[in-house]
Amino acid sequence: MSKRFYTRQPKTWREIARPIIKRVLDEHKGEPREKVKRALRDAYPFGSRSHYPYQVWLDEIRRQLEAAYFEDKRELQRNEAGQKQEIVPDTKNAIANPWYPDTGGK
């Protein structure tokens, strides 16, 4: 008698959407926003654009776009990291604190 072992649950809407969105974003990297939006719209895999699957699709697009934006921002910060920036205290708006002479305390 053989037993059936299920090693994996059926995929969720998000698990189905994630690689499709990633592929579309990778294929259209650097292209105008409207063209990317059109490609994402055309790649929608769940039939009618309504109810929970569509909400998950839109949420996953938002997540991946935010991740790409923040990755680009981190890359920019890494490139600028070679230039040291001096931190200068704001003495104009500082409150005098007697325990810290730098703030105008005695």
Secondary structure, 3 states (H helix, E strand, C coil): CCCCCCCCCCCCHHHHHHHHHHHHHHHCCCCCHHHHHHHHHHCCCCCCCCHHHHHHHHHHHHHHHHHHHHHHHHHHHHHHCCCCCCCCCCCCCCCCECCEHHHCCC
